[in-house]
Amino acid sequence: MSLGDNKLLCEIYRCSKKEGMYLYVDKQDGLNKLPDSLVKQMGKTELAMTIIITPDKKLAQAKASDVLDAIETQGFYLQMPPTLHGKSQESSRTIAEANDFLERQKY
């Protein structure tokens, strides 16, 4: 349900098939317009929350502008759980950056 320029009332559903998988949809459409293949992939859904999304809104795992674009173009945004590999890469990068910073502070 568009609330004006670049605002959307959005429902976020938790998907039972995979922990950490969430589906964002326009509240006005709900789950009614989803492709059958996606419905099967999600399993049972549970409404996690309803929020207003703007392009600059901070979201935990997604970029708000990407969510808005996907909902506008395909009717939904599917947030997949972060992979263990991705988390370890991110942690390694953060540790390396911290080490570099500390090394520079010594001199």
Order of alpha helices (4+ residues) and beta strands (2+ residues): beta-beta-alpha-beta-alpha-beta-alpha
